[in-house]
Amino acid sequence: MSAVKERIFGAVTVMSEVDAEKVWEMILNNIPSRSWENVEEVTPDEWDKKMLSDVKENPDCNEFISEEELMKELNL
């Protein structure tokens, strides 16, 4: 999380419920909402097509591990 987001999170954590509601209203009124309709559609390039093909055909692309296993592998 970025430093700015951490400061915002910290500020919201300690503010009153009334102030938090005011901040939420400010967010709703001033920051444009985003949806899937706002995402630009692009034509897949060769790399994208290769990845999509691998998802369907490469069995290694269907192997998953849990978050816990990953953290152990990464020594975290």
C-alpha positions as a Markdown table, in Angstrom:
| # | Residue | x | y | z |
|---|---|---|---|---|
| 1 | Met | 0.0 | 0.0 | 0.0 |
| 2 | Ser | 1.3 | 3.4 | -0.8 |
| 3 | Ala | 2.2 | 6.0 | 1.8 |
| 4 | Val | -0.8 | 8.2 | 0.8 |
| 5 | Lys | -3.2 | 5.3 | 1.1 |
| 6 | Glu | -1.8 | 4.4 | 4.5 |
| 7 | Arg | -2.3 | 7.9 | 5.7 |
| 8 | Ile | -5.8 | 8.0 | 4.4 |
| 9 | Phe | -6.5 | 4.6 | 6.1 |
| 10 | Gly | -5.0 | 5.8 | 9.4 |
| 11 | Ala | -7.1 | 9.0 | 9.3 |
| 12 | Val | -10.3 | 7.2 | 8.6 |
| 13 | Thr | -9.5 | 4.7 | 11.4 |
| 14 | Val | -9.4 | 7.4 | 14.1 |
| 15 | Met | -12.2 | 9.7 | 12.9 |
| 16 | Ser | -15.7 | 9.6 | 14.2 |
| 17 | Glu | -18.5 | 7.8 | 12.4 |
| 18 | Val | -20.1 | 11.1 | 11.4 |
| 19 | Asp | -16.8 | 12.4 | 9.9 |
| 20 | Ala | -16.3 | 9.0 | 8.1 |
| 21 | Glu | -19.7 | 9.4 | 6.5 |
| 22 | Lys | -18.8 | 12.9 | 5.3 |
| 23 | Val | -15.6 | 11.5 | 3.8 |
| 24 | Trp | -17.5 | 8.7 | 2.1 |
| 25 | Glu | -20.0 | 11.2 | 0.6 |
| 26 | Met | -17.1 | 13.4 | -0.6 |
| 27 | Ile | -15.6 | 10.3 | -2.3 |
| 28 | Leu | -18.9 | 9.4 | -3.9 |
| 29 | Asn | -19.4 | 13.0 | -5.2 |
| 30 | Asn | -15.9 | 13.8 | -6.3 |
| 31 | Ile | -14.3 | 10.7 | -7.6 |
| 32 | Pro | -15.7 | 9.2 | -10.8 |
| 33 | Ser | -17.0 | 5.7 | -10.4 |
| 34 | Arg | -15.4 | 3.1 | -12.6 |
| 35 | Ser | -16.9 | 0.1 | -14.2 |
| 36 | Trp | -16.2 | -2.5 | -16.8 |
| 37 | Glu | -17.8 | -0.2 | -19.4 |
| 38 | Asn | -14.9 | 2.2 | -18.8 |
| 39 | Val | -12.2 | -0.3 | -19.6 |
| 40 | Glu | -10.7 | 0.2 | -23.1 |
| 41 | Glu | -11.0 | -2.9 | -25.3 |
| 42 | Val | -7.9 | -3.8 | -27.2 |
| 43 | Thr | -7.1 | -6.5 | -29.8 |
| 44 | Pro | -4.9 | -9.2 | -28.3 |
| 45 | Asp | -1.4 | -9.2 | -29.7 |
| 46 | Glu | 0.7 | -12.4 | -30.3 |
| 47 | Trp | 1.9 | -12.5 | -26.7 |
| 48 | Asp | -1.7 | -12.3 | -25.4 |
| 49 | Lys | -2.8 | -15.0 | -27.8 |
| 50 | Lys | 0.1 | -17.3 | -26.7 |
| 51 | Met | -0.9 | -16.8 | -23.0 |
| 52 | Leu | -4.6 | -17.6 | -23.8 |
| 53 | Ser | -3.5 | -20.7 | -25.7 |
| 54 | Asp | -1.4 | -21.8 | -22.8 |
| 55 | Val | -4.3 | -21.5 | -20.4 |
| 56 | Lys | -6.3 | -23.9 | -22.5 |
| 57 | Glu | -3.6 | -26.3 | -23.5 |
| 58 | Asn | -0.7 | -26.2 | -21.1 |
| 59 | Pro | -1.3 | -28.4 | -18.0 |
| 60 | Asp | 1.2 | -26.4 | -16.0 |
| 61 | Cys | -1.2 | -23.4 | -16.3 |
| 62 | Asn | -3.7 | -25.3 | -14.3 |
| 63 | Glu | -1.6 | -26.0 | -11.2 |
| 64 | Phe | -2.3 | -23.9 | -8.2 |
| 65 | Ile | -1.0 | -23.7 | -4.7 |
| 66 | Ser | -2.4 | -22.2 | -1.6 |
| 67 | Glu | -1.3 | -18.8 | -0.3 |
| 68 | Glu | 0.2 | -20.6 | 2.7 |
| 69 | Glu | 2.3 | -22.8 | 0.4 |
| 70 | Leu | 3.4 | -19.9 | -1.6 |
| 71 | Met | 4.5 | -18.0 | 1.5 |
| 72 | Lys | 6.6 | -21.0 | 2.6 |
| 73 | Glu | 8.2 | -21.2 | -0.9 |
| 74 | Leu | 9.1 | -17.6 | -0.7 |
| 75 | Asn | 10.3 | -17.9 | 2.9 |
| 76 | Leu | 7.8 | -15.2 | 4.1 |
